[in-house]
Amino acid sequence: MPGQGKKYYRIGEVSELIGVEPHVLRYWEGEFRQIRTHRVAKQRLYRIEDIDFIRRIKTLLYDQGFTIAGARRRIAEEQKMKGAGDRTNKLLKEIRHELIAIREMIGPNNG
């Protein structure tokens, strides 16, 4: 993983970490809206989240043989599933709290 405590990484650093040329990173930035670079003095800066996402793109394209369009679809599916999982977890927590409240209403001697 990138350096400890560092918030932003220059394109050259990310290029070395990921193992792709800077022009590839710039291209992917145009193809995947999820990559949100920050610019300071005309320099692209990437966050840890961006680097993790770029690693996922590289895996899909280089290791699994997806096209750009296919990688976009796969990422959209993954994000949709993650959102569904988050909603499910929230619902389960709410149900748990309701069950605890019901148990307390019934009392310790009745259950």
SVG drawing of the C-alpha trace seen along z (x, -y; Angstrom):
<svg xmlns="http://www.w3.org/2000/svg" viewBox="-45 -26 52 43">
<polyline fill="none" stroke="black" stroke-width="0.4" points="0.0,0.0 1.2,-3.6 3.1,-5.6 1.6,-5.9 -0.2,-9.1 0.0,-10.5 -3.3,-11.8 -2.4,-12.5 -0.1,-11.0 1.2,-12.4 0.6,-10.7 4.2,-9.5 3.9,-7.8 0.6,-6.2 2.0,-5.0 4.9,-3.2 2.5,-1.8 0.1,-0.4 2.5,0.5 1.0,-1.4 2.2,-4.5 0.9,-8.0 -0.9,-8.4 -2.9,-5.2 -3.9,-6.7 -5.0,-9.9 -7.0,-7.9 -8.7,-5.8 -9.6,-9.1 -11.5,-10.1 -13.2,-6.7 -14.2,-6.1 -15.9,-9.0 -15.3,-7.3 -11.6,-8.4 -11.7,-11.9 -8.3,-13.5 -7.6,-16.8 -5.6,-19.3 -3.1,-21.7 -0.9,-23.8 -1.9,-21.7 -0.8,-18.5 -3.1,-15.5 -3.3,-14.2 -4.8,-10.9 -6.3,-9.8 -6.0,-6.3 -9.6,-5.5 -8.6,-6.5 -5.6,-4.2 -7.7,-1.3 -10.2,-1.9 -7.4,-2.1 -6.1,1.2 -9.5,2.7 -9.6,1.3 -6.2,2.8 -7.3,6.2 -10.4,6.2 -8.7,5.0 -5.3,6.7 -5.9,9.8 -9.5,10.7 -9.5,9.5 -12.5,7.1 -13.0,4.3 -13.4,0.7 -17.1,1.0 -17.2,4.4 -15.2,3.1 -17.6,0.2 -20.5,2.6 -18.8,4.9 -17.9,1.9 -21.5,0.6 -22.8,4.1 -20.3,4.3 -21.3,0.8 -25.0,1.7 -24.5,4.9 -22.5,3.0 -25.3,0.6 -27.8,3.4 -25.6,5.0 -25.4,1.7 -29.2,1.3 -29.6,4.9 -27.2,4.4 -29.0,1.2 -32.4,3.1 -31.0,5.9 -29.7,3.5 -33.1,1.8 -34.9,5.2 -32.4,6.2 -33.1,3.0 -36.9,3.6 -36.5,7.1 -34.5,6.0 -37.2,3.3 -39.9,6.0 -38.0,8.3 -37.6,5.5 -41.3,4.7 -42.2,8.4 -39.9,8.4 -37.2,10.9 -39.7,13.3 -41.8,13.8 -39.2,14.8"/>
</svg>
